[in-house]
Amino acid sequence: MIGRITQLSYGRLCGVIRSSDRQTIFFHARDLEGARYNDLKVGGSVSFELIDDQVSGPRAASIRVTPPAKRGFPPAPAVQSPG
């Protein structure tokens, strides 16, 4: 799934993501991959997996920061250099 960070709680190292289908989803810093919590920004774009935590309900996992797509253009494909 993809979404945007709508809230960060620095004291608790958690936040909220609004998914592209308008769900509000909790996340914790331990679920970040390839990014540090303190580098996140409200409004930042992320990709993630949605899991159903038996204790707390829906939660984002495997969260990765994604570059924002330019308006009107799809994201460019990855290019591998020869060699």
C-alpha positions in Angstrom: 0.0 0.0 0.0 1.0 3.6 -0.3 0.1 6.6 1.8 1.3 9.8 3.5 2.4 10.5 7.0 -0.2 12.7 8.7 1.0 12.7 12.3 4.3 12.1 14.2 4.6 11.7 17.9 8.3 12.1 18.6 8.1 11.3 22.3 6.5 7.9 21.6 8.3 7.1 18.3 5.0 6.5 16.5 2.7 8.1 14.0 -0.2 7.9 11.7 -0.4 7.2 7.9 -3.3 8.1 5.7 -3.5 5.4 3.0 -4.4 6.1 -0.6 -7.8 4.5 0.1 -8.3 7.0 3.0 -7.7 4.6 5.9 -6.0 6.0 9.0 -3.3 3.6 10.1 -1.0 3.6 13.1 2.7 2.9 12.8 5.7 2.5 15.2 9.3 3.4 14.5 10.4 -0.2 14.9 8.5 -0.9 11.6 10.6 1.4 9.5 12.9 -0.1 6.9 15.8 2.0 5.5 14.8 5.2 7.3 15.3 6.8 10.7 12.2 8.0 12.6 13.7 11.5 13.2 14.1 11.9 9.4 10.4 11.5 8.7 8.3 14.4 7.7 4.5 15.0 8.0 3.2 14.8 4.4 6.0 12.4 3.4 5.1 9.6 1.1 5.6 6.0 2.2 4.9 2.4 1.1 3.9 -0.2 3.6 2.2 -3.5 4.4 -1.0 -3.5 6.3 -1.2 -6.0 9.1 -4.0 -6.7 11.6 -2.4 -6.7 15.0 -4.6 -8.7 17.4 -4.0 -6.3 20.3 -4.0 -2.8 18.7 -5.9 -3.4 15.4 -4.6 -2.4 11.9 -1.0 -1.3 11.8 1.6 -0.4 9.1 4.7 -2.7 8.8 7.7 -2.8 6.5 7.4 1.0 6.0 9.7 2.6 3.4 10.0 6.3 2.5 9.2 6.8 -1.2 10.0 9.8 -3.3 7.0 11.8 -4.2 5.7 11.3 -7.8 5.7 14.4 -10.0 2.2 15.5 -10.7 0.9 14.0 -14.1 3.9 11.7 -14.5 4.2 8.1 -13.3 7.4 7.2 -11.3 10.4 6.5 -13.5 11.4 2.9 -13.8 14.6 1.8 -12.1 17.6 1.6 -14.4 20.5 -0.7 -13.9 23.9 0.3 -15.1 25.7 -2.2 -17.4 28.6 -4.0 -16.0 
